[in-house]
Amino acid sequence: MKIRSKISSTLTIALMILFVASVVYPIMEAGLANAADTVEVTVRQQITAEISLTVASSTLVLLPAIAGLTGGTGNGSTTVNILTNNNSGYTVTLIASGTQSAMAGETQGGFVTDYNATVPETWSNTSSGQSSQFGFGITNSSLSSANSASGYGSCSSYENCFSKAPTTTPKTIVSVGTFTTSAGDDFQLKFRVHLPANANPLVPEDWYNATTTITATVN
């Protein structure tokens, strides 16, 4: 009886060990494996392109005042800033609102003749008895590539580079193929009026103005 009892106890213990080995241990193993599991999470955020155009002064008075018969030259400029994060850069265009010419008298019906160059060139004054002149130009201190792309590279100096202000089709004045710094890109937008002595046609006494629109778009 004692031998049979010992065999029964031994069998019971063996069955318990087998149960633990076949059922409990795999469960414990699964728990240990899950505790070491790894999952990667990828996060994406889209940043869209924007552009900002700032002009230091939207109203300019060219100086000095010009004597109507003896003639002279008036100049004025303002700083334009372009800020964009667009990878392909930006383009700036300019157009004037005049009909007969870009610069017209406010009360007397006179006008200042447009500068005769449609492509930027070194400014050349007309001689006594010839027509008056109104033109615009840009001067970039840090965007020489933009100047070249816009055709300003042929001038003797950027400071003396001008062309006719277009009145029918916007003219590209700056084109840059990459985003700007956080400070943006600056250039000087400048205007010039010249009257030779005894201009023909005569330019009546008056205030003369030209309204130009500059537009910045992402490329």
C-alpha positions in Angstrom: 0.0 0.0 0.0 2.8 2.4 0.8 4.5 1.6 -2.5 1.3 2.3 -4.4 0.7 5.5 -2.5 4.2 6.7 -3.3 3.7 5.9 -7.0 0.5 7.8 -7.0 2.1 10.9 -5.4 4.9 10.8 -7.8 2.5 10.6 -10.7 0.6 13.5 -9.4 3.7 15.6 -9.1 4.8 14.7 -12.6 1.4 15.6 -14.0 1.6 19.0 -12.2 5.0 19.6 -13.6 3.8 18.7 -17.1 0.8 21.0 -16.7 3.1 23.9 -15.7 5.5 23.2 -18.5 2.7 22.9 -21.2 0.2 25.6 -20.1 1.6 28.0 -17.5 5.1 28.5 -18.8 4.0 29.4 -22.4 1.7 32.0 -20.9 4.5 33.4 -18.9 6.7 33.4 -22.0 4.1 35.4 -23.9 3.9 37.9 -21.2 7.7 38.4 -21.2 7.7 38.7 -25.0 5.0 41.4 -25.0 6.8 43.4 -22.3 9.7 43.9 -24.8 7.5 44.8 -27.9 8.4 47.9 -30.0 6.2 50.1 -32.1 7.4 53.1 -34.3 5.2 56.2 -34.7 5.7 58.5 -37.7 4.4 62.0 -37.5 4.1 64.3 -40.5 3.2 68.0 -40.8 2.7 70.0 -44.0 4.0 73.6 -44.2 2.5 75.6 -47.1 4.2 78.3 -49.1 3.4 82.0 -48.4 4.8 85.3 -49.5 4.9 88.8 -48.1 5.6 92.1 -49.9 6.4 95.2 -48.0 7.2 98.7 -49.4 8.9 101.2 -47.1 7.0 104.2 -48.6 4.0 104.1 -50.9 4.1 107.8 -51.7 7.3 109.4 -53.1 8.1 113.0 -54.0 10.9 113.2 -56.5 13.5 115.9 -55.7 14.4 118.5 -56.4 11.6 120.3 -58.1 12.4 120.9 -61.8 12.3 124.3 -63.5 9.9 124.0 -66.5 12.1 125.9 -69.1 15.7 125.5 -67.9 15.1 121.8 -67.0 16.7 119.4 -64.5 16.4 115.9 -63.0 14.3 114.6 -60.0 14.9 111.3 -58.3 13.2 109.2 -55.6 13.3 105.7 -54.3 11.9 103.3 -51.7 12.9 100.0 -50.3 10.9 96.8 -51.2 11.1 93.7 -49.1 10.1 90.2 -50.2 9.7 87.4 -47.7 8.8 83.9 -48.7 9.4 80.2 -47.7 8.5 78.9 -51.1 11.1 76.4 -52.3 10.9 77.7 -55.9 11.3 81.3 -55.0 9.3 84.3 -56.2 8.8 86.8 -59.0 8.1 90.6 -58.7 6.3 92.5 -61.5 5.6 96.2 -62.1 2.9 98.0 -64.2 1.9 101.7 -64.4 -1.7 102.8 -64.7 -1.2 105.6 -67.2 -2.7 105.7 -70.7 -1.0 108.4 -72.8 2.1 107.9 -70.6 2.9 106.6 -67.2 3.2 110.1 -65.6 0.5 112.6 -66.2 -0.3 116.1 -64.9 -2.9 116.4 -62.1 -4.8 119.5 -63.4 -3.4 120.8 -66.7 -3.6 117.8 -68.9 0.2 117.6 -69.5 2.4 114.6 -69.3 6.0 113.5 -68.9 7.1 111.3 -71.9 8.0 107.7 -71.0 11.7 106.9 -71.1 12.3 105.3 -74.5 14.0 102.1 -73.4 11.8 99.0 -72.8 14.9 97.0 -71.7 16.9 98.4 -68.8 19.8 100.5 -69.9 22.2 103.1 -68.5 20.1 106.3 -68.2 20.8 108.9 -71.0 19.4 112.5 -70.7 17.7 114.0 -73.7 19.2 117.2 -75.1 17.8 120.7 -75.3 14.7 120.9 -77.3 13.9 117.2 -77.0 11.2 115.4 -75.0 10.9 115.0 -71.2 11.6 111.6 -69.6 10.1 109.4 -66.9 11.6 106.0 -66.0 12.0 103.5 -63.3 14.7 101.0 -62.2 15.8 98.8 -59.3 19.0 98.5 -57.4 19.8 95.3 -55.5 22.7 95.2 -53.0 22.4 91.5 -52.4 20.5 90.0 -55.4 23.0 90.2 -58.3 21.6 87.0 -59.7 18.1 88.5 -59.8 19.4 91.6 -61.6 21.0 89.4 -64.2 17.9 87.3 -64.6 15.8 90.5 -65.2 18.3 91.9 -67.8 19.9 94.5 -65.6 23.4 93.1 -66.1 24.2 95.2 -69.2 24.0 98.6 -67.4 27.2 100.4 -66.4 25.9 100.5 -62.8 22.7 99.3 -61.2 22.3 102.8 -59.6 22.0 104.4 -63.1 19.9 101.6 -64.7 16.4 102.5 -65.9 13.7 101.6 -68.4 10.2 102.6 -69.4 7.4 101.9 -66.9 5.0 99.6 -68.8 1.4 100.5 -69.0 -0.1 97.5 -70.8 1.7 94.3 -69.6 3.3 93.8 -66.2 7.1 93.7 -66.4 9.2 91.2 -64.4 11.7 93.2 -62.4 13.0 90.5 -60.0 13.0 86.7 -60.3 14.7 84.5 -57.6 14.6 80.7 -57.6 14.7 79.9 -53.9 13.2 80.9 -50.6 14.5 84.0 -48.7 16.1 84.3 -45.3 14.0 85.2 -42.3 14.9 88.8 -43.0 13.7 88.7 -46.6 15.2 90.1 -49.7 15.5 93.9 -50.2 15.8 96.0 -53.3 15.5 99.7 -54.1 12.7 100.7 -56.4 13.6 104.0 -58.0 12.1 106.6 -60.3 13.5 109.5 -62.3 12.1 112.5 -64.2 14.3 114.5 -66.6 13.4 117.7 -68.4 15.9 119.1 -70.9 16.0 122.8 -71.5 13.1 124.0 -73.6 11.5 120.6 -73.7 9.4 119.7 -76.7 6.5 119.1 -76.1 6.4 121.8 -73.4 5.5 120.4 -70.0 3.0 122.8 -68.3 3.4 123.9 -64.7 1.7 121.3 -62.5 2.1 118.4 -60.1 2.7 115.2 -62.1 2.1 111.7 -60.8 2.5 108.1 -61.8 0.8 105.2 -60.1 2.7 101.9 -60.3 1.6 98.6 -59.0 4.2 96.0 -57.9 3.1 92.4 -57.4 5.0 89.5 -55.7 4.0 85.9 -56.5 5.5 82.6 -55.6 7.1 80.7 -58.5 
